[in-house]
Amino acid sequence: MIFAAIDIGSNAVRLQITNVIRYGDSTTFKKLEFVRFPLRLGGDVFTQKRIGEQRESDFVKLMQAYKILIDLYKVDEYYACATSAMREAENGQELANRVWKEVGLKINIISGDQEADLINKVISYHLGEDQFIHIDVGGGSTELNLYNGYDKIAAKSFPIGSVRLLNDKDRHEAWEEMYEWIDKYVDSKKEIKAIGTGGNIKKLFEVSSGQKGEFLSIKTMESCLKDLTKMDYEERMHKLQMNADRADVIIPASGIYINAMKRSGAQKILVPDVGLKDGIMAYLYEKNISTAGLFSFRN
């Protein structure tokens, strides 16, 4: 079967098309196509509470392009979900309705809890017997999930995100709420490790020359962030080959990961190459395949 996932974030909009290959008792997810477009819906929403006319027009064009790819690949089922920017936009649902009418593509505007649940469908494969805090930083929100071994103890979404911080520096109440949540649920008597998802932690891991499957220490993260802040916007794009929409948000995003880790007591973070799009694939798999198989994600 062929599935498609569309992740409409506050910074970028991603499409992934995947072939689900079943062989015996195992199942492999083989990526056929991946497109990421830096539309940055949050640039409008977090300053004026709505998606502006130009970005609205661009968004409809982008959905038309994604729908063409979905049709060309003869996708069996797709799931498109929009996160914090569209759910906070005054015209978010109106835009989703327009896309359905003009393009024939259904967009689901999901809550922070639903977003976390989707991501956790694939995060669970990277857990161990220890206490883990999962930190997912997006453009508009940060989702935290606390695990004791393989059991999820608590989860919450906070209105702190990389794009949001670029436009709205005063998030004192949101930070305090996040710190109180961490203090309430983290068992300070037990060792805790972090798992990080999101484009910025992947880039920070890459910049730090991290090795796949290894943890990144908080000391290395702080050192990398210090080096990044010494560079200007253009220098980060040139020297580190960052996209324009990554070169600015990586600094506030890195700060979110580091602050959450410090508050929880985590000294290192695992950065698996999974995210919301992979959670959507797992959701579609569970929905369509009744016999459980072993998951394997290939690029």
JODAFEN-V952224 format. One line per field, one symbol per residue. burial: # if it has 16 or more other C-alpha atoms within 10 Angstrom, else .. Layout:
BEGIN
burial->???
END
This chain:
BEGIN
burial->.###################......#####.......########..###....#..##..##.##.##..#.#..############.###.#####...#.#####..#..#########...#...##################.#...##.##########........#..#..##...#.....##############.#..#....####..#..##..#.......##....#..##########.###.##..######################.......#.#....
END
